[in-house]
Amino acid sequence: MSNPKTAVVFAGIFAALLPSHITPAMYVALPVVSMLVDGLWYAFVAWALSSSGPRNTYLRYKATFDRIGGSVMAALGIKLIVK
């Protein structure tokens, strides 16, 4: 909860992919689903990288993962600009 980058990423994804008008139920569902997905993801990462094999593989390909993630965020930003 103290990491604002996660909120910025979700806000960017929501702004790029959601319609401009959403139902009131979505105002409740989106934060709940976001926290659930985020919590499950970080639990999985902690579990997966707790052993040396997966951790070493991740470190070997970290730059590639970062480039892919950055490309996805750039594509979402371009979609938002063009929209």
C-alpha positions in Angstrom: 0.0 0.0 0.0 3.0 2.3 0.4 4.1 1.7 -3.3 2.4 4.4 -5.5 3.8 2.8 -8.7 1.2 0.0 -8.5 -1.6 2.5 -8.3 -0.2 4.4 -11.2 0.0 1.3 -13.3 -3.6 0.2 -12.5 -4.8 3.8 -13.2 -3.1 3.8 -16.5 -4.5 0.4 -17.5 -8.0 1.3 -16.4 -7.8 4.7 -18.2 -6.7 3.0 -21.4 -9.0 -0.1 -21.4 -12.2 0.8 -19.6 -15.1 2.8 -21.1 -15.5 6.3 -20.0 -18.7 5.5 -18.1 -18.9 2.5 -15.8 -21.6 1.2 -13.5 -21.6 1.9 -9.8 -20.9 -1.7 -9.0 -17.6 -1.4 -11.0 -16.4 1.3 -8.6 -16.4 -1.3 -5.9 -15.4 -4.3 -8.0 -12.4 -2.8 -9.7 -10.4 -1.9 -6.5 -11.3 -5.3 -4.9 -10.2 -7.2 -8.0 -7.1 -5.1 -8.3 -6.0 -5.8 -4.7 -6.8 -9.5 -5.2 -4.8 -9.8 -8.4 -1.9 -7.8 -6.9 -1.9 -9.8 -3.7 -2.0 -13.1 -5.6 0.7 -12.0 -8.0 3.2 -10.9 -5.2 2.5 -14.0 -3.2 3.3 -16.1 -6.3 6.4 -14.2 -7.1 7.6 -14.5 -3.5 6.9 -18.3 -3.6 8.5 -18.8 -7.0 11.6 -16.8 -6.4 12.3 -18.3 -3.0 14.5 -21.0 -4.5 17.7 -20.4 -6.4 16.7 -22.0 -9.7 13.8 -19.7 -10.6 15.6 -16.7 -9.1 18.7 -17.2 -11.2 16.5 -17.6 -14.4 14.7 -14.4 -13.6 17.9 -12.5 -13.0 19.3 -13.8 -16.4 16.2 -12.6 -18.3 15.3 -9.5 -16.2 16.2 -7.0 -18.9 14.0 -8.8 -21.4 11.1 -8.9 -18.9 11.6 -5.2 -18.2 11.6 -4.4 -22.0 8.4 -6.4 -22.5 6.6 -4.7 -19.6 7.8 -1.3 -20.7 6.5 -2.0 -24.3 3.1 -3.0 -23.0 2.9 0.2 -20.9 4.0 2.3 -23.9 1.4 0.7 -26.1 -1.3 1.5 -23.5 -0.1 5.1 -23.3 -0.2 5.4 -27.1 -3.7 3.9 -27.1 -4.7 6.5 -24.5 -3.2 9.4 -26.5 -4.8 8.3 -29.8 -8.2 7.7 -28.2 
